Structure formats: C-alpha cells, structure tokens
Amino acid sequence: MAIAPKAILSKSSYLRGVQCLKSLYLYKNHYNLREAPSVLQKALFDRGHQVGRLAHQLFPGGIDCSVEHGWQQKEAVAKTADAIRNGHKVIYEAAFMYSGVVAILDMLVLKPDGWHAFEVKSSVHLSAVFFKDAALQYYVINNTLGLRSFNLVTVDNTYKRKGILSIEKFFKLHPITADVRRRQAEVKRRVAEQLTMLQVGVLPSVEVGKHCFQPYPCDFMSQCWATIGAEEILQVSGLGIEAKLALIDKGYRHLSEVPANLLPHNVSPPQPTAGETLKLRSKLQDWLKGLAYPIVFFDIEFIQLVVPQYEGTHPYESIPFILSTHRIEHEGAPAVSALSMLQPGDHPYITMAVAFADLCKGAQTLLAYDAAAELKTISTMAEYVQETSLPLPVPAPELASTLLQTRHLVKDLRQPFVQGWIKLPELGASNSLKKVLPALCPGEGFADLEVSDGFAAARQCEIIFHQPDGLEKEEAIRKLQAYAERDTWAMVLVWKALVDRVQLAQ
C-alpha cells in the first residue's frame, strides 16, 4: 500500500516527532499555524548550507544529486540511484527512501571496502541531537545500500587561518558508527510510532513542558501555550527552563506574583525601604559623578564568519564590523555621532583599532551598554596589532598601548540597572537597552527601524559581507548604519535620563 506524502518522514520531521508527536502532527497537517523562522534561524540555515558546500572539497569531484525543492524527494532518490549505477564514487546530497522515511546525506563516498557516510554540521561541538539524526540516516541508508561507516564532520574552531584556507584543518571528522548502530532499535520503534500516528490522523495529547524548548524551541509553541499566559515567567533571564516550568506548575503566571526568593537576585527584587532608596540613589549619584568629560558612548556590531576570511582569525570569531560613537565634549555640549564600517580589503582588527583609537582620542570616559564584548574586542585588537606582520598606519607598540589604556576608561551603562541602583517596574525580567530606553524615555525605542535587534544587525553584516555590490547590499548598509547609530544614541538618552532623575531627587 502506497504511503501518503503527509505520512512520509524526513530527517527533520523525524527529529520533530522525537521532540514532540503533537508538533509533528501539526507540521504535517496544519503547517500554516507554524511560526515564521526568526532571522537567527534563517541565518543558521544559510550557514549550514555554506559549510556543507565547502565540505565537498574533502572529497572533490563528486556528483550532486540535490533537487530544487524539498518536496521532490522521489526525484532525489532516483538521481542517487542513477549515480550509483553509473559508477560515481562520491555523491553529494545522496537521497534514499526506506519504509516511509527519506534520508538525504551530505556526502556518500565509495572506498575499496564499501560505502562510507559523511554528514556535515556547521557546529563546533557534537550535540546529542546530531547522533539522533545520524542514527536515522544510518537506518535508511544501511537498509537500502549498506554502509561500512558513518561519520560526522564539524568545524574546528581551534583552526587559525594562515594564508590560503586549509580545508583539512578547518574540518574535524568524528567516526560514530558504533553509536548509530546501538541506536537502531530505538529508531525503528520511533519511526513506527510516528508513521502510525500520522496514518491514524488524530492529534496526540501532549502536555507542555521542557520538550517545548529542547533541543529546539518549537515553532508551534503558541498553539499550546496561548491559554497558559506565562510569557513574563518564560522571559526571565538567569533562570533555567526547568525552574521556569516549576513556577508555572505552581500556578504563577506573572512576575509580580512570584516570591522574590524563587527568582534570581537581580530580577524584580523586593521594594526597598525609604532608607535603602536613599542609599541606592546615593550610589547612582556617585557613579554618575565619576563619568568625566569628554564622554564617548560607543557600540561595536560584530560579524561571525564560520569560514575565517581574515589572516589570523578563527571560525566563528566575533569580528568587529561597525563602530558607532556619540561624543559629548563637556557639560551642555551636543552629542556628535560618528560611524566607522569595515570596507572590502580592510583587516577588521587593524581598521577598527585605528578607528577606535581615533574616535576615542582625548576621552575621559567610554560608555558601553553590557560592555563585556567591547572590552574583549579592545584587548583582541591590541594583541593583534602587536603580533601582525601587516602594515600599520602607526607604530604597533603605540597603537597597542593606546588601546589598552582605553580599557581603563570603559564603564558599563548597564551597571545601575544590574546593581538595582534605580528601580523601573516596567523592565520586568530584563534590563536590556531595548527595554530600558522606553522605560526611562517614553516614546523612544527601536520599533521604527527595519533592523531593531542584535540578531538582525548580525544578519545585515553577513549580507553586506557576502553580497556583491548592488541594491540589496546598499539597503543592508543603510539599515545597519541606522541601527548602529540608534544604539549609541539610545545610550545618550538613557544617561541623560539617569542624570535628570538624580537631579530631580535632590
């Protein structure tokens, strides 16, 4: 009996079913209810394709059996069968079907002792879910062709680029044949369970829980969580998902209902007494007085390239891409903005080191919001200019010394909110700049921007980096520059609001 298309499993739908049978049913029968992929998810998907194509160079000269659309499964299986019959020893995107399950493998390689499977992951670590999907692929391919081995291929983030990219050093191979063989009984059971559920066609009854978030957040979560209404609890930072679910199980739905002893120390602390309020206000006042002019508000937007493009960089290294500043020379002076963005042919650490030293020249205070990444980058730039053999516009020791000196001037504008020196009930469980700005300055925010958060900004960086010159690249540059400028302007507004509140309280 033929299996209906909706009852055919792929690797991704099988993993969805392993996580939650209800999610699998909704995916197959009510796809329109699925939440759209986030910018981050799209970026990860594109990154996976990029790494997969690069891995072909490990076994060059193969035939590509991929198809244009995901639903063309039968065509992909037929192309693979033809490639095997025609004697091809290396096959990319090899597709197989067995007992209602389709498996597509990144690389299938014929060696003297038989066929060997290689599945590519853009990650630098082996995740538990990788073994589950590899076990399914082994189940399908071994039952149709036979496999001598199964291997995962990951990115080696210890690799440091020197000259031409080394494919052999960039990738790391992990033989996992014994592991996937041990999992075959479980795969067979789960496949039967999922296919039976799809053929019966009845929505499974599954309670919400940890599986809604692990290993991946479910894109049908709104269907199951809508009636629970615990968004505030789910957004609490510094609290694990199991602890959040425990609070929800106890009946809490809003942050204000949760006893302070059940929350992280920095989330919604008890309201201070009058004496404590004065003490906190005094700490904020002292901190603000310590910010000497000229003050430079700065923010760095980063790009993470899985394939290192620059000399001396590693896979996934956070590379400075755009530097935004607002500078106030003295009390009452206007804030003057400036932007510096990486250009083709530039080395990021050299270009940004020079730009940072220039834009911050003469400053007595450097203000960043959640400054850890910026502080790390300043140190990295200093180390790089000392070690590089590339030409520098100023002597390396001088530039490195300037950068290291600026580190001592950096203050974190997030500190007053983390320390609880100012209480803003509107913040709830977050003290991010995106929350703090409208809470302190009603009417201000990021909602009017086409790029309104860090993930979207990183995506624009990738578009600018990878796209050829043209309208799409120009639009990405415009959006990113607007976001970067707003980020530092938001810091100026927050700082001014803190100063005004302290003055009003005196």
JOURRA-V337773 format. One record per pair of residues at least 6 apart in sequence whose ideal C-beta (glycine too) atoms are under 8 Angstrom apart, sorted by the first residue. I is the first residue (numbers start at 1). J is the second residue. D is the distance in whole Angstrom. If there is no record, write none. Layout:
I & J & D
I & J & D
This chain:
3 & 100 & 5
3 & 195 & 8
4 & 199 & 8
5 & 71 & 8
6 & 28 & 5
6 & 29 & 7
6 & 198 & 6
7 & 28 & 8
7 & 100 & 7
7 & 195 & 6
7 & 198 & 4
7 & 199 & 5
8 & 73 & 7
8 & 97 & 8
8 & 100 & 6
8 & 101 & 7
8 & 102 & 6
9 & 17 & 7
9 & 100 & 6
9 & 101 & 5
9 & 102 & 7
9 & 191 & 7
9 & 194 & 6
9 & 195 & 7
10 & 70 & 8
10 & 73 & 8
10 & 101 & 8
10 & 102 & 5
10 & 103 & 8
10 & 104 & 8
11 & 102 & 8
11 & 103 & 6
11 & 104 & 7
11 & 133 & 5
11 & 136 & 6
11 & 137 & 6
13 & 24 & 6
13 & 27 & 6
13 & 28 & 7
14 & 101 & 7
14 & 133 & 7
14 & 136 & 5
14 & 190 & 7
14 & 191 & 7
14 & 194 & 7
15 & 129 & 7
15 & 132 & 6
15 & 133 & 6
15 & 136 & 8
16 & 23 & 5
16 & 24 & 5
16 & 27 & 6
17 & 23 & 7
17 & 24 & 4
17 & 190 & 7
17 & 193 & 8
17 & 194 & 4
17 & 197 & 8
18 & 132 & 6
18 & 190 & 6
19 & 211 & 6
19 & 214 & 8
19 & 215 & 7
19 & 216 & 7
19 & 218 & 7
20 & 206 & 6
20 & 211 & 5
20 & 212 & 7
20 & 218 & 6
21 & 193 & 8
21 & 194 & 7
21 & 197 & 6
21 & 204 & 4
21 & 206 & 6
22 & 203 & 7
22 & 204 & 5
22 & 205 & 8
22 & 206 & 4
22 & 220 & 8
22 & 224 & 7
23 & 218 & 5
23 & 219 & 8
23 & 220 & 5
24 & 194 & 6
24 & 197 & 7
24 & 198 & 7
25 & 197 & 7
25 & 198 & 7
25 & 203 & 5
25 & 204 & 6
26 & 33 & 6
26 & 34 & 7
26 & 203 & 8
26 & 220 & 5
26 & 223 & 7
27 & 34 & 7
27 & 220 & 7
28 & 198 & 6
29 & 201 & 8
33 & 220 & 6
33 & 223 & 6
34 & 219 & 5
34 & 220 & 6
35 & 219 & 5
35 & 220 & 7
35 & 221 & 7
35 & 222 & 6
37 & 45 & 7
37 & 219 & 7
38 & 455 & 7
39 & 455 & 5
39 & 456 & 5
39 & 459 & 5
40 & 455 & 5
40 & 459 & 8
42 & 459 & 7
43 & 455 & 8
43 & 458 & 7
43 & 459 & 5
43 & 462 & 7
44 & 122 & 7
46 & 462 & 8
47 & 122 & 5
47 & 306 & 5
48 & 120 & 8
48 & 121 & 8
48 & 122 & 5
50 & 122 & 8
50 & 306 & 7
50 & 307 & 7
51 & 120 & 6
51 & 121 & 8
51 & 122 & 4
51 & 155 & 7
51 & 306 & 6
51 & 307 & 8
52 & 106 & 5
52 & 120 & 5
52 & 122 & 8
54 & 167 & 7
54 & 170 & 8
54 & 307 & 6
55 & 106 & 7
55 & 107 & 7
55 & 118 & 8
55 & 120 & 4
55 & 153 & 6
55 & 167 & 8
55 & 171 & 6
56 & 62 & 6
56 & 92 & 6
56 & 107 & 7
57 & 167 & 5
58 & 107 & 7
58 & 118 & 7
58 & 153 & 7
58 & 167 & 6
58 & 168 & 8
58 & 171 & 6
59 & 90 & 5
59 & 107 & 6
59 & 109 & 5
59 & 118 & 7
60 & 90 & 8
61 & 90 & 6
62 & 88 & 7
62 & 89 & 8
62 & 90 & 3
62 & 91 & 6
62 & 92 & 5
62 & 107 & 7
62 & 109 & 8
63 & 83 & 5
63 & 88 & 5
63 & 90 & 7
63 & 91 & 6
63 & 92 & 7
64 & 92 & 5
64 & 93 & 6
65 & 76 & 6
65 & 79 & 4
65 & 80 & 5
65 & 83 & 6
65 & 91 & 6
65 & 92 & 7
65 & 93 & 5
65 & 94 & 6
65 & 95 & 6
66 & 76 & 7
66 & 92 & 7
66 & 93 & 4
67 & 73 & 8
67 & 75 & 5
67 & 76 & 5
67 & 79 & 7
73 & 95 & 7
73 & 97 & 7
73 & 102 & 5
74 & 97 & 8
76 & 93 & 7
76 & 95 & 4
76 & 102 & 8
76 & 104 & 7
77 & 95 & 5
77 & 96 & 6
77 & 97 & 5
77 & 102 & 7
79 & 95 & 7
80 & 91 & 6
80 & 94 & 5
80 & 95 & 5
80 & 96 & 7
80 & 108 & 8
83 & 91 & 5
83 & 94 & 8
84 & 91 & 7
84 & 145 & 7
88 & 110 & 8
89 & 109 & 7
89 & 110 & 4
90 & 107 & 7
90 & 108 & 7
90 & 109 & 5
90 & 110 & 7
91 & 107 & 7
91 & 108 & 4
91 & 109 & 8
92 & 106 & 7
92 & 107 & 6
93 & 104 & 6
93 & 105 & 7
93 & 106 & 7
94 & 104 & 7
94 & 105 & 5
94 & 107 & 8
94 & 108 & 4
94 & 141 & 8
95 & 102 & 7
95 & 103 & 7
95 & 104 & 5
95 & 105 & 8
96 & 102 & 7
96 & 103 & 5
96 & 104 & 8
96 & 105 & 8
96 & 140 & 5
96 & 141 & 5
96 & 144 & 5
96 & 145 & 7
97 & 103 & 8
97 & 140 & 7
97 & 144 & 7
98 & 139 & 7
98 & 140 & 4
98 & 141 & 8
98 & 143 & 5
98 & 144 & 5
99 & 140 & 8
99 & 143 & 7
99 & 191 & 7
100 & 191 & 7
100 & 195 & 5
101 & 136 & 7
101 & 139 & 7
101 & 140 & 5
101 & 191 & 6
102 & 140 & 7
103 & 136 & 6
103 & 137 & 4
103 & 139 & 8
103 & 140 & 4
103 & 141 & 6
105 & 117 & 5
105 & 118 & 7
105 & 119 & 6
105 & 137 & 6
105 & 141 & 6
106 & 118 & 6
106 & 119 & 5
106 & 120 & 4
106 & 153 & 7
107 & 117 & 8
107 & 118 & 4
107 & 119 & 8
107 & 120 & 7
107 & 153 & 8
108 & 115 & 6
108 & 116 & 8
108 & 117 & 6
108 & 118 & 8
108 & 141 & 8
109 & 115 & 7
109 & 116 & 5
109 & 117 & 8
109 & 118 & 7
110 & 116 & 8
111 & 148 & 7
113 & 148 & 5
114 & 146 & 7
114 & 147 & 7
114 & 148 & 4
115 & 141 & 8
115 & 145 & 6
115 & 146 & 7
115 & 147 & 6
115 & 148 & 6
116 & 147 & 7
116 & 148 & 6
116 & 149 & 5
116 & 150 & 8
116 & 151 & 7
117 & 137 & 7
117 & 138 & 7
117 & 141 & 6
117 & 147 & 5
117 & 149 & 7
117 & 150 & 5
117 & 151 & 7
118 & 151 & 5
118 & 152 & 8
118 & 153 & 6
118 & 173 & 8
119 & 130 & 8
119 & 133 & 8
119 & 134 & 6
119 & 137 & 6
119 & 150 & 7
119 & 151 & 7
119 & 152 & 6
119 & 153 & 7
120 & 152 & 8
120 & 153 & 5
120 & 171 & 8
121 & 127 & 8
121 & 130 & 6
121 & 152 & 6
121 & 153 & 7
121 & 154 & 5
121 & 155 & 8
122 & 155 & 6
122 & 306 & 6
123 & 130 & 8
123 & 154 & 6
123 & 155 & 7
124 & 154 & 6
124 & 155 & 5
124 & 156 & 7
124 & 157 & 4
124 & 315 & 7
124 & 316 & 7
125 & 154 & 7
126 & 152 & 7
126 & 154 & 7
126 & 174 & 6
127 & 215 & 7
128 & 215 & 7
129 & 215 & 5
129 & 216 & 8
130 & 152 & 6
131 & 176 & 7
131 & 179 & 6
131 & 180 & 7
131 & 183 & 7
132 & 183 & 7
134 & 150 & 6
134 & 152 & 6
134 & 176 & 6
134 & 179 & 8
134 & 180 & 5
135 & 179 & 8
135 & 180 & 4
135 & 183 & 4
135 & 184 & 7
135 & 186 & 7
135 & 187 & 5
136 & 187 & 6
136 & 191 & 8
137 & 150 & 7
137 & 180 & 8
138 & 147 & 6
138 & 150 & 5
138 & 177 & 8
138 & 180 & 4
138 & 181 & 7
138 & 184 & 7
139 & 184 & 6
139 & 187 & 5
139 & 188 & 7
139 & 191 & 7
141 & 147 & 6
147 & 177 & 8
148 & 177 & 8
149 & 175 & 6
149 & 177 & 5
150 & 175 & 8
150 & 176 & 6
150 & 177 & 5
150 & 180 & 5
151 & 173 & 6
151 & 174 & 6
151 & 175 & 5
151 & 176 & 7
151 & 177 & 8
152 & 173 & 8
152 & 174 & 4
152 & 176 & 6
153 & 171 & 5
153 & 172 & 7
153 & 173 & 6
153 & 174 & 7
154 & 171 & 7
154 & 172 & 5
154 & 174 & 7
155 & 170 & 7
155 & 171 & 7
155 & 172 & 7
155 & 306 & 6
155 & 315 & 5
155 & 316 & 7
156 & 169 & 7
156 & 170 & 6
156 & 171 & 7
156 & 172 & 4
156 & 315 & 7
157 & 314 & 6
157 & 315 & 5
157 & 316 & 6
158 & 314 & 7
159 & 166 & 7
159 & 169 & 5
159 & 170 & 5
159 & 308 & 7
159 & 314 & 6
159 & 315 & 6
160 & 308 & 8
160 & 312 & 6
160 & 313 & 7
160 & 314 & 6
161 & 308 & 4
161 & 309 & 8
161 & 310 & 7
161 & 311 & 6
161 & 312 & 7
161 & 313 & 6
161 & 314 & 8
162 & 311 & 7
162 & 312 & 7
163 & 311 & 8
165 & 307 & 7
165 & 308 & 7
170 & 307 & 7
170 & 315 & 7
197 & 204 & 6
206 & 224 & 8
208 & 224 & 5
208 & 225 & 6
208 & 228 & 7
209 & 245 & 6
210 & 241 & 6
210 & 242 & 6
210 & 245 & 6
211 & 218 & 8
212 & 218 & 5
212 & 221 & 6
212 & 224 & 7
212 & 225 & 7
213 & 241 & 5
214 & 241 & 7
218 & 224 & 8
228 & 248 & 7
228 & 253 & 7
229 & 253 & 5
230 & 247 & 8
230 & 248 & 5
230 & 252 & 7
230 & 253 & 5
232 & 253 & 8
232 & 254 & 5
232 & 255 & 4
232 & 428 & 6
232 & 429 & 7
233 & 244 & 5
233 & 247 & 5
233 & 248 & 6
233 & 252 & 6
233 & 253 & 7
233 & 254 & 8
233 & 255 & 7
233 & 258 & 7
234 & 244 & 6
235 & 428 & 7
235 & 429 & 5
235 & 430 & 7
236 & 244 & 6
236 & 255 & 7
236 & 263 & 7
236 & 264 & 7
236 & 267 & 6
236 & 429 & 4
237 & 264 & 8
237 & 267 & 7
237 & 429 & 6
237 & 430 & 7
238 & 264 & 4
238 & 266 & 7
238 & 267 & 7
239 & 263 & 7
239 & 264 & 6
239 & 267 & 8
247 & 258 & 6
247 & 262 & 6
252 & 258 & 5
255 & 263 & 8
255 & 267 & 7
255 & 268 & 5
255 & 428 & 5
255 & 429 & 6
256 & 268 & 7
258 & 268 & 7
260 & 268 & 7
260 & 269 & 6
260 & 270 & 5
266 & 418 & 6
266 & 420 & 7
266 & 431 & 8
267 & 429 & 5
268 & 428 & 7
268 & 429 & 7
269 & 420 & 6
271 & 423 & 7
272 & 279 & 8
272 & 280 & 6
272 & 423 & 7
280 & 420 & 6
280 & 421 & 5
280 & 422 & 7
280 & 423 & 8
281 & 421 & 7
281 & 502 & 7
281 & 505 & 6
283 & 419 & 7
283 & 421 & 5
284 & 416 & 5
284 & 421 & 4
284 & 422 & 6
284 & 498 & 7
284 & 502 & 6
285 & 502 & 5
287 & 415 & 7
287 & 416 & 6
287 & 421 & 7
288 & 498 & 6
288 & 499 & 6
288 & 502 & 6
290 & 411 & 8
291 & 365 & 5
291 & 367 & 7
291 & 411 & 6
291 & 495 & 8
292 & 364 & 4
292 & 365 & 5
293 & 328 & 7
293 & 329 & 6
293 & 330 & 5
293 & 331 & 7
293 & 364 & 6
293 & 365 & 7
294 & 327 & 6
294 & 328 & 6
294 & 329 & 5
294 & 330 & 7
294 & 362 & 6
294 & 363 & 5
294 & 364 & 6
294 & 365 & 8
295 & 327 & 7
295 & 328 & 5
295 & 363 & 7
295 & 364 & 7
295 & 365 & 5
295 & 366 & 8
295 & 367 & 6
295 & 495 & 8
296 & 325 & 5
296 & 326 & 7
296 & 327 & 5
296 & 328 & 8
296 & 359 & 7
296 & 360 & 5
296 & 363 & 4
296 & 365 & 7
296 & 366 & 5
296 & 367 & 7
297 & 325 & 7
297 & 326 & 4
297 & 327 & 8
297 & 328 & 8
297 & 335 & 7
297 & 367 & 5
297 & 368 & 8
297 & 413 & 8
297 & 488 & 5
297 & 491 & 4
297 & 492 & 6
297 & 495 & 7
298 & 323 & 7
298 & 324 & 7
298 & 325 & 5
298 & 356 & 8
298 & 359 & 7
298 & 360 & 7
298 & 366 & 6
298 & 367 & 7
298 & 368 & 6
298 & 374 & 7
298 & 488 & 6
299 & 323 & 8
299 & 324 & 5
299 & 325 & 8
299 & 368 & 6
299 & 369 & 7
299 & 374 & 7
299 & 484 & 6
299 & 487 & 4
299 & 488 & 5
299 & 491 & 7
300 & 320 & 5
300 & 321 & 8
300 & 322 & 7
300 & 323 & 6
300 & 324 & 8
300 & 352 & 7
300 & 373 & 7
300 & 374 & 5
300 & 377 & 6
301 & 320 & 8
301 & 321 & 5
301 & 322 & 5
301 & 324 & 8
301 & 454 & 8
301 & 457 & 5
301 & 458 & 7
301 & 461 & 6
301 & 480 & 7
301 & 483 & 8
301 & 484 & 6
301 & 487 & 8
302 & 318 & 4
302 & 319 & 6
302 & 320 & 6
302 & 321 & 6
302 & 373 & 7
302 & 377 & 8
302 & 458 & 7
302 & 461 & 7
303 & 318 & 8
303 & 319 & 5
303 & 321 & 4
303 & 458 & 6
303 & 461 & 4
303 & 462 & 6
303 & 465 & 6
304 & 316 & 5
304 & 317 & 7
304 & 318 & 6
304 & 319 & 7
304 & 458 & 7
305 & 313 & 8
305 & 315 & 8
305 & 316 & 8
305 & 317 & 7
305 & 319 & 7
305 & 465 & 7
306 & 315 & 6
306 & 316 & 6
307 & 315 & 7
308 & 314 & 6
308 & 315 & 6
308 & 317 & 7
309 & 465 & 8
310 & 319 & 7
310 & 347 & 6
310 & 348 & 6
310 & 349 & 8
311 & 347 & 7
311 & 388 & 8
311 & 390 & 7
312 & 349 & 8
312 & 384 & 7
312 & 387 & 7
312 & 388 & 7
313 & 319 & 7
313 & 348 & 8
318 & 373 & 7
318 & 377 & 7
319 & 348 & 5
319 & 349 & 8
320 & 342 & 7
320 & 348 & 5
320 & 349 & 7
320 & 352 & 4
320 & 377 & 6
320 & 381 & 8
321 & 341 & 7
321 & 342 & 5
321 & 348 & 7
321 & 461 & 5
321 & 464 & 8
321 & 465 & 8
322 & 339 & 7
322 & 340 & 7
322 & 341 & 5
322 & 342 & 7
322 & 461 & 7
322 & 480 & 6
322 & 481 & 7
322 & 484 & 5
323 & 339 & 7
323 & 340 & 5
323 & 341 & 8
323 & 352 & 6
323 & 355 & 6
323 & 356 & 6
323 & 359 & 7
323 & 484 & 8
324 & 337 & 7
324 & 338 & 8
324 & 339 & 5
324 & 484 & 4
324 & 485 & 6
324 & 487 & 6
324 & 488 & 5
325 & 337 & 7
325 & 338 & 5
325 & 339 & 8
325 & 359 & 5
325 & 360 & 7
325 & 488 & 6
326 & 335 & 4
326 & 336 & 7
326 & 337 & 5
326 & 488 & 5
326 & 489 & 6
326 & 491 & 7
326 & 492 & 5
327 & 335 & 7
327 & 336 & 5
327 & 337 & 8
327 & 338 & 7
327 & 359 & 7
327 & 363 & 7
328 & 334 & 7
328 & 335 & 5
328 & 336 & 8
328 & 492 & 7
329 & 336 & 8
335 & 489 & 7
335 & 492 & 5
337 & 485 & 6
337 & 488 & 7
337 & 489 & 7
338 & 359 & 6
339 & 481 & 6
339 & 484 & 6
339 & 485 & 6
340 & 351 & 8
340 & 352 & 7
340 & 355 & 4
340 & 356 & 8
340 & 359 & 7
341 & 477 & 7
341 & 480 & 8
341 & 481 & 7
342 & 348 & 5
342 & 351 & 6
342 & 352 & 7
343 & 351 & 7
347 & 388 & 8
347 & 390 & 6
349 & 380 & 7
349 & 381 & 5
349 & 384 & 4
349 & 385 & 7
349 & 388 & 8
350 & 384 & 7
350 & 385 & 7
350 & 388 & 7
350 & 390 & 6
350 & 392 & 6
352 & 377 & 8
352 & 381 & 6
353 & 381 & 4
353 & 382 & 7
353 & 384 & 7
353 & 385 & 5
353 & 399 & 6
353 & 403 & 6
354 & 392 & 8
354 & 393 & 6
354 & 394 & 7
354 & 399 & 7
356 & 378 & 7
356 & 381 & 7
356 & 403 & 7
356 & 406 & 7
357 & 399 & 6
357 & 402 & 5
357 & 403 & 6
357 & 406 & 7
360 & 366 & 6
360 & 406 & 6
360 & 409 & 8
363 & 406 & 8
363 & 409 & 6
364 & 409 & 7
365 & 409 & 6
365 & 411 & 6
366 & 406 & 6
366 & 409 & 5
366 & 410 & 5
366 & 411 & 7
367 & 410 & 8
367 & 411 & 6
367 & 412 & 8
367 & 413 & 5
367 & 491 & 6
367 & 495 & 7
368 & 374 & 5
368 & 375 & 8
368 & 410 & 6
368 & 411 & 8
368 & 412 & 6
368 & 413 & 7
368 & 491 & 8
369 & 412 & 7
369 & 413 & 5
369 & 414 & 5
369 & 433 & 5
369 & 487 & 8
369 & 490 & 8
369 & 491 & 6
369 & 494 & 8
370 & 412 & 7
370 & 414 & 5
370 & 432 & 8
370 & 433 & 7
371 & 410 & 6
371 & 411 & 7
371 & 412 & 4
371 & 413 & 8
371 & 414 & 8
374 & 410 & 7
375 & 407 & 6
375 & 410 & 6
378 & 403 & 5
378 & 404 & 8
378 & 406 & 6
378 & 407 & 5
378 & 410 & 8
379 & 403 & 8
379 & 404 & 7
379 & 407 & 7
381 & 403 & 6
382 & 399 & 8
382 & 400 & 4
382 & 403 & 4
382 & 404 & 5
383 & 400 & 8
385 & 392 & 6
385 & 396 & 5
385 & 399 & 5
385 & 400 & 5
385 & 403 & 7
386 & 396 & 6
386 & 397 & 7
386 & 400 & 5
388 & 396 & 8
392 & 399 & 6
413 & 491 & 6
413 & 494 & 6
413 & 495 & 6
414 & 431 & 6
414 & 433 & 8
414 & 436 & 8
415 & 421 & 8
416 & 422 & 5
416 & 498 & 6
417 & 424 & 7
417 & 427 & 7
417 & 431 & 4
417 & 436 & 6
418 & 431 & 6
422 & 498 & 7
422 & 501 & 7
424 & 436 & 7
424 & 439 & 5
424 & 440 & 7
426 & 435 & 8
426 & 438 & 8
426 & 439 & 4
427 & 435 & 5
427 & 436 & 7
427 & 439 & 6
428 & 435 & 8
433 & 487 & 7
433 & 490 & 6
433 & 491 & 7
433 & 494 & 7
434 & 445 & 7
434 & 446 & 6
434 & 452 & 8
434 & 453 & 7
436 & 494 & 6
437 & 444 & 5
437 & 445 & 6
437 & 446 & 8
437 & 490 & 5
437 & 493 & 6
437 & 494 & 6
438 & 444 & 6
438 & 445 & 5
440 & 493 & 7
440 & 494 & 6
440 & 497 & 4
440 & 498 & 7
441 & 493 & 5
441 & 494 & 7
441 & 497 & 5
444 & 490 & 7
444 & 493 & 6
446 & 452 & 4
446 & 453 & 7
446 & 483 & 8
446 & 486 & 6
446 & 490 & 8
449 & 479 & 7
449 & 482 & 6
449 & 483 & 6
449 & 486 & 6
450 & 479 & 5
450 & 482 & 8
451 & 457 & 5
451 & 460 & 6
451 & 479 & 4
451 & 480 & 6
451 & 482 & 7
451 & 483 & 4
452 & 483 & 7
456 & 483 & 8
457 & 480 & 6
457 & 483 & 5
457 & 484 & 7
460 & 476 & 5
460 & 477 & 8
460 & 479 & 5
460 & 480 & 4
460 & 483 & 8
461 & 480 & 7
463 & 472 & 7
463 & 473 & 7
463 & 476 & 4
464 & 473 & 6
464 & 476 & 5
464 & 477 & 6
464 & 480 & 7
467 & 473 & 4
467 & 476 & 7
